[in-house]
Amino acid sequence: TLKAIETPEPLRARPALAKFLYGYVAGFCAETMIYPLDTVRRRQQALGDATPLSKRNVFQALFLLARYEGVVGMFKGLPLNLIKNPVGT
């Protein structure tokens, strides 16, 4: 657990700010980890049979995406989501 970690003094004085920051960091990490899967899902839904990803399972589609567009291709659009999602939460 994280109970052994001390909260810094400025955050201890402002618990609402601490909750906001910790929640933002948790959301940032979760969104970054899940985003490649979301990219594959979005492309399979939006492009349908027009994409080579349509007839593949998730792992094959991730491999194909990384092969042709590189790792950067799996994270296209991530910065906007990292800005948008905490505001919506």
Secondary structure, DSSP 8 states (H G I E B T S, - for coil): --TTS---HHHHH-HHHHHHHHHHHHHHHHHHHHHHHHHHHHHHHHHGGGSTTTTS-HHHHHHHHHHHHHHHHHTTTHHHHHHHHHHH-
